Amino acid sequence: MTPAQKDEGPGARGYGQGYEYFAMALTFVIAILLFGAGGWFLDGVTHTRPLFAIIGAFVGGFAGFMRIYYRVKADTAGKGGERRGV
């Protein structure tokens, strides 16, 4: 059995899925940090520290959450995971 054939087993799909979810979590954290940093910069310009940094962090958290929500929704819709009539 070649190494390429070993990677095609059900366990290999689990690892790939784990990396996809890790990437989503990393995207969530990066969104919070980037929006928070943008707010921090805006606070420095307007001298309202930490108002826009807090708002930016919340907006980034919401954006990251929505990104994960739509990704999981698309993944479950493609696998027939939606429940209807329940």
C-alpha positions in Angstrom: 0.0 0.0 0.0 1.4 3.4 -1.0 1.4 6.4 1.3 -1.1 8.1 -1.0 -3.5 5.2 -0.5 -3.1 5.3 3.2 -4.2 9.0 3.2 -7.5 8.1 1.6 -8.9 6.2 4.6 -11.7 7.5 6.9 -9.1 8.7 9.5 -7.4 10.9 6.9 -10.7 12.7 6.3 -11.0 13.3 10.1 -7.6 15.0 10.1 -8.5 17.2 7.1 -11.7 18.2 8.8 -9.9 19.0 12.0 -7.5 21.3 10.1 -10.5 23.0 8.4 -12.1 23.7 11.8 -8.8 25.0 13.2 -8.5 27.3 10.2 -12.0 28.6 11.0 -11.1 29.2 14.6 -7.9 31.0 13.5 -10.0 33.2 11.1 -12.3 34.1 14.1 -9.4 35.2 16.2 -7.7 37.1 13.4 -11.0 39.0 12.7 -11.2 40.1 16.3 -7.6 41.2 16.4 -7.8 43.1 13.1 -11.0 44.9 13.9 -9.7 45.6 17.4 -6.5 46.9 16.0 -8.4 49.1 13.6 -10.4 50.5 16.4 -7.2 51.0 18.5 -5.8 53.0 15.6 -9.0 55.0 15.2 -8.9 55.7 19.0 -5.4 57.1 18.7 -6.5 59.5 16.0 -9.7 60.6 17.8 -8.3 60.4 21.4 -11.2 58.2 22.6 -9.2 55.3 23.8 -10.6 52.4 24.3 -14.1 53.1 22.8 -13.4 52.2 19.2 -11.1 49.3 20.1 -13.9 47.7 22.1 -16.4 48.3 19.3 -14.0 46.9 16.8 -13.4 43.8 18.8 -17.1 43.2 19.1 -17.6 43.8 15.3 -14.7 41.4 14.6 -16.2 38.8 16.9 -19.6 39.1 15.1 -18.0 38.9 11.7 -15.9 35.9 12.7 -19.0 34.2 14.1 -21.0 34.8 11.0 -18.2 33.4 8.9 -18.2 30.2 10.9 -22.0 30.0 10.9 -22.3 30.3 7.1 -19.4 27.9 6.6 -20.9 25.2 8.8 -24.4 25.8 7.3 -22.9 25.3 3.8 -21.1 22.1 4.9 -24.2 20.6 6.5 -26.5 21.6 3.6 -24.1 19.8 1.2 -24.3 16.6 3.3 -28.1 16.5 3.7 -27.8 17.6 7.3 -30.7 20.1 7.3 -33.8 18.9 9.1 -37.1 19.8 7.6 -40.5 19.6 9.1 -39.3 18.9 12.6 
